[in-house]
């Protein structure tokens, strides 16, 4: 069974090129490539990248840019649509788990 994370925030560092609206108590950056590497380490097969509203407000361009990093591609791709249509038949289950702390605990 594929493991899909339904809400992953990716964002670049706070720079003039991509300034943050506010500065949350989060890591300095979690780029799309960094998120995919972290997902690979824990066996997550795919994700839906969500723009961090507190940082970028209505500019979702970075999350959209990162969308192609996941092999399934766009949520509207034919592969994704087929997978989503099969979910009710496969008895999907889910659980939200907090991310590990920086110390690894």
Secondary structure, 3 states (H helix, E strand, C coil): CCCEEEEEECECCCCCCCCCCCCCCCCCCECHHHHHHHHHHHCCCEEEEECCHHHHCCCCHHHHHHHHHCCCCCCCCHHHHHHHHHHHHHCCCCCCCCCCCCCCC
